[in-house]
Amino acid sequence: MTPVSSSAFHFDSLVWDWPIAIYLFLVGISAGLVTLAVLLRRYHPAQGTAESTLLRTTLIVAPSTIILGLLILVFHLTRPWTFWKLMFHFSVTSVMSMGVLLFQAYMLVMVLWLAKVFEKDLIVLQERWLPRLNIVKKILNWLTPVQKSLEILLLVLAVMLGAYTGFLLSALKSYPLLNNPILPVLFLFSGISSGAAVALIAMTYRSRHNPHSEEAHFVHRIETPIVWMEIFLLVAFFVGLALGDDGKTRALAAALGGGFWAWWFWLGVVGLGLVTPLLLKSWANRLQSPYGVLAVSAMSLAGVLLLRFFILYAGQLTVV
């Protein structure tokens, strides 16, 4: 059945609301930034140093967004003070439990990898503030022979985390729009797109007089095919709904057949987040001013956030 909604943001079948959309958005940024940072270090090692803006942005933003996202998720639960139990009691049949395990592994490997990347800075801080804490140097020395393996493991975990946000929603089998195998891949690529947007904003802010550095070119080269892949996945997502059973076709009609969320998708996700940045990208790259890059990146980032809201809310309009 399709529930009668009282408003676009409040209706009978709504279970997960706007804090979950913010959580999905923040996790995607973290996974996207880490993915780009690892790829930069592997394919452009001369650029992927501790002085890299992308690496420094990853150092600050990637852990911050994942921690903030988890805090939002925990305090949005009915009983947030019992969440710690999921950290020690795992179930292979629970998507949430496997997600907690993935988050723990991701955070541990990311912290170790970042510590190794910024080893010199970390040692300077340790010697200044905690001179007797020699365990820091020992851990960094232990990591030296496995640094490359650690990097590969982090890349795998970041990709898994980016896709996990889609798996979390696709596990809701009673919602035909969300129960879609394309959703994890769509969220993975849109997460990388959001990470690229954050990185370009940081690069432009840090290098106002040279917004087109070598690492910025690297991010641009990845960003364009990622956006086109997002468009392809969105088309495949909706075509799959159109060719599906009665529940999926009704979910498609409820999402795009008119009303608030249809306008949200066409004007916000497609217009602001995809089409406009693609049309303005070449213009922004030709400008000497950094404001063009900032505007295009901000629109791309907003489009990813609007996509999360659209999938979450429009996906819960129809239940079977």
C-alpha positions in Angstrom: 0.0 0.0 0.0 1.0 3.6 -0.3 0.4 5.6 2.9 -1.4 8.9 3.0 1.2 11.5 4.0 0.4 14.5 6.2 3.5 16.4 4.8 6.6 15.7 2.8 8.7 15.3 6.0 6.0 13.6 8.2 4.0 10.6 7.0 2.7 7.3 8.5 5.4 5.0 7.0 8.3 7.2 7.9 10.8 5.4 10.2 14.1 7.1 9.5 14.1 10.8 9.3 16.5 13.7 8.5 19.3 12.9 11.1 19.8 9.6 9.2 20.2 11.5 6.0 22.9 13.7 7.6 24.6 10.6 9.0 24.7 9.0 5.5 26.0 12.2 4.0 28.9 12.6 6.6 29.9 9.0 6.3 30.1 9.3 2.5 32.4 12.4 2.8 34.8 10.5 5.1 34.9 7.4 2.9 35.2 9.6 -0.2 38.1 11.6 1.1 40.0 8.6 2.3 39.6 6.9 -1.0 40.9 9.9 -2.9 43.8 10.4 -0.5 45.0 6.8 -0.8 44.7 6.9 -4.6 46.7 10.1 -4.6 49.5 8.6 -2.6 49.6 5.4 -4.7 49.5 7.0 -8.1 51.1 10.4 -7.4 53.4 9.9 -4.5 55.3 13.1 -5.1 52.0 15.0 -4.5 50.6 12.7 -1.8 52.9 13.9 1.0 52.2 15.3 4.4 52.1 18.8 2.8 49.3 17.8 0.4 46.1 19.8 0.9 44.1 16.6 0.2 46.0 14.7 2.9 45.7 17.5 5.4 41.9 17.8 4.7 41.6 14.1 5.1 43.4 14.3 8.4 40.9 16.8 9.8 37.7 16.0 8.0 37.6 12.2 7.6 37.8 11.3 11.3 35.6 14.3 12.3 32.7 13.5 9.9 32.7 9.8 10.8 32.7 10.5 14.5 29.9 13.2 14.1 27.9 10.9 11.9 28.1 8.1 14.5 27.1 10.4 17.3 24.1 11.5 15.3 23.2 7.9 14.7 23.7 6.8 18.3 21.7 9.6 19.9 18.9 9.2 17.3 18.3 5.6 18.5 15.5 4.8 20.9 18.0 3.7 23.6 21.4 5.4 22.8 23.0 4.4 26.0 22.9 0.7 25.1 24.7 1.2 21.8 28.0 0.2 23.3 26.8 -3.4 23.4 26.9 -3.5 19.6 30.7 -2.8 19.8 31.3 -6.1 21.6 28.5 -8.4 20.5 28.5 -9.0 16.8 25.9 -10.8 14.7 26.6 -11.8 11.1 22.8 -11.6 10.4 22.5 -8.0 11.5 23.3 -5.2 9.0 23.7 -2.7 11.9 26.1 -5.1 13.8 28.3 -5.7 10.8 28.3 -1.9 10.2 29.6 -1.3 13.7 32.4 -3.8 13.1 33.2 -2.1 9.8 33.3 1.3 11.5 35.7 0.1 14.2 38.1 -1.5 11.7 37.9 1.6 9.5 38.6 4.0 12.3 41.6 1.9 13.7 43.2 1.5 10.3 42.6 5.1 9.3 44.2 6.5 12.5 47.2 4.2 12.1 47.6 5.2 8.4 47.2 9.0 9.2 49.7 8.6 12.0 52.3 7.1 9.6 51.6 9.7 6.9 52.1 12.6 9.4 54.8 10.8 11.3 57.2 13.7 11.5 54.5 16.1 12.8 53.3 13.5 15.3 56.7 12.9 16.7 57.3 16.6 17.1 54.1 17.0 19.1 54.8 13.9 21.2 58.3 15.1 22.1 56.9 18.5 23.0 53.9 17.6 25.0 54.5 13.9 26.0 58.3 13.4 26.0 58.1 10.2 28.0 55.5 8.5 25.8 58.0 6.4 23.8 55.3 4.0 22.7 54.4 6.4 19.9 57.7 6.0 18.1 57.7 2.2 18.6 54.2 1.9 17.0 55.3 4.1 14.1 58.4 1.9 13.6 56.3 -1.2 13.7 54.1 0.2 11.0 56.9 1.0 8.5 57.2 -2.5 6.9 53.4 -2.8 6.6 52.6 0.7 5.5 51.7 -0.3 1.9 49.5 -3.1 3.1 47.9 -0.8 5.6 47.1 1.6 2.7 45.5 -1.1 0.6 43.5 -2.3 3.6 42.3 1.2 4.3 41.2 1.7 0.6 39.2 -1.5 0.8 37.6 -0.5 4.1 36.7 3.0 2.7 35.0 1.5 -0.3 33.1 -0.9 1.9 32.1 1.9 4.2 30.9 4.0 1.3 28.8 1.1 -0.1 27.6 0.1 3.4 25.4 3.2 3.8 23.5 2.0 0.7 23.3 -1.6 2.1 21.9 -0.2 5.3 18.9 1.2 3.5 18.5 -1.6 0.9 18.1 -4.0 3.8 14.7 -2.4 4.5 12.7 -5.0 2.4 9.3 -3.6 3.1 10.2 -0.4 1.1 10.4 -1.3 -2.6 12.3 1.8 -3.6 15.0 1.3 -1.0 15.3 -2.5 -1.5 17.4 -2.0 -4.6 20.9 -3.6 -5.3 22.1 -0.5 -7.1 21.7 1.7 -4.0 25.1 0.7 -2.4 27.0 1.4 -5.6 25.2 4.7 -6.0 26.0 5.8 -2.5 29.6 4.7 -3.0 30.1 6.9 -6.0 28.1 9.9 -4.7 30.3 9.6 -1.5 33.5 9.9 -3.5 31.9 12.8 -5.4 31.2 14.6 -2.0 34.8 13.8 -0.9 36.1 15.4 -4.1 34.0 18.5 -3.6 35.2 18.9 0.0 38.9 18.5 -1.2 38.5 21.0 -4.0 36.9 23.6 -1.6 39.9 23.1 0.8 42.4 23.3 -2.1 40.8 26.5 -3.4 40.7 28.1 0.0 44.3 27.2 0.8 45.7 28.2 -2.6 43.6 31.2 -3.5 46.0 32.4 -6.2 46.6 28.9 -7.6 43.3 27.0 -7.4 44.5 24.6 -10.2 47.4 22.7 -8.5 48.6 19.3 -9.6 46.6 17.5 -6.9 43.6 19.6 -7.9 44.0 18.3 -11.4 44.1 14.8 -10.0 40.8 15.3 -8.2 39.2 16.9 -11.2 40.3 13.9 -13.4 38.6 11.5 -11.0 35.6 13.8 -10.3 34.2 14.0 -13.9 33.9 10.2 -14.5 32.5 9.8 -11.0 29.7 12.3 -11.8 28.9 10.6 -15.0 28.8 7.2 -13.2 26.4 8.7 -10.7 24.1 9.8 -13.5 24.3 6.3 -15.1 23.5 4.6 -11.7 20.6 7.0 -11.1 19.1 6.1 -14.5 19.7 2.4 -13.9 18.1 2.7 -10.4 14.9 4.2 -11.8 14.8 1.9 -14.8 15.0 -1.1 -12.5 12.1 0.3 -10.5 10.1 0.8 -13.7 10.7 -2.8 -14.8 10.0 -4.2 -11.4 6.9 -5.6 -9.8 3.8 -3.7 -8.8 5.4 -2.4 -5.5 8.4 -1.0 -7.3 6.4 0.7 -10.0 4.1 2.3 -7.4 7.3 3.4 -5.5 8.6 5.0 -8.6 5.3 6.8 -9.3 5.2 8.1 -5.7 8.8 9.4 -5.9 8.9 10.9 -9.4 5.2 11.2 -10.4 4.7 14.7 -9.0 4.7 16.4 -5.7 7.3 17.7 -3.3 9.9 15.0 -3.6 9.7 14.9 -7.4 10.5 18.6 -7.5 13.3 18.1 -4.9 14.8 15.4 -7.2 14.6 17.3 -10.5 15.5 20.7 -9.3 17.9 19.8 -6.4 19.6 16.6 -7.2 19.6 16.7 -11.0 19.5 20.5 -11.6 21.7 21.9 -8.8 23.8 18.8 -8.0 24.6 17.3 -11.4 23.7 19.3 -14.5 24.7 22.8 -13.4 28.2 21.7 -12.1 28.8 19.8 -15.3 27.8 22.8 -17.4 29.8 25.2 -15.4 32.9 23.1 -14.8 34.8 24.1 -17.9 33.9 27.8 -17.3 35.1 27.6 -13.7 38.4 26.0 -14.7 39.1 28.8 -17.1 38.6 31.5 -14.5 41.6 32.9 -12.7 39.3 33.6 -9.7 38.8 30.7 -7.2 35.2 31.6 -6.7 34.1 29.6 -9.8 35.6 26.4 -8.4 34.1 27.1 -5.0 30.7 27.6 -6.5 30.7 24.4 -8.6 32.1 22.3 -5.7 29.5 23.7 -3.3 26.7 22.8 -5.7 28.1 19.3 -6.1 28.3 18.8 -2.4 24.7 20.2 -1.9 23.5 17.8 -4.6 24.9 14.8 -2.7 23.2 15.9 0.5 19.9 16.4 -1.4 20.2 13.0 -3.0 20.5 11.4 0.5 17.4 13.2 1.6 15.5 12.2 -1.5 16.4 8.5 -1.3 15.6 8.4 2.4 12.3 10.2 2.3 11.0 9.2 -1.1 12.1 5.7 -0.4 9.8 5.5 2.6 6.7 6.8 0.8 5.7 3.4 -0.4 5.5 0.2 1.6 4.4 -3.3 0.7 
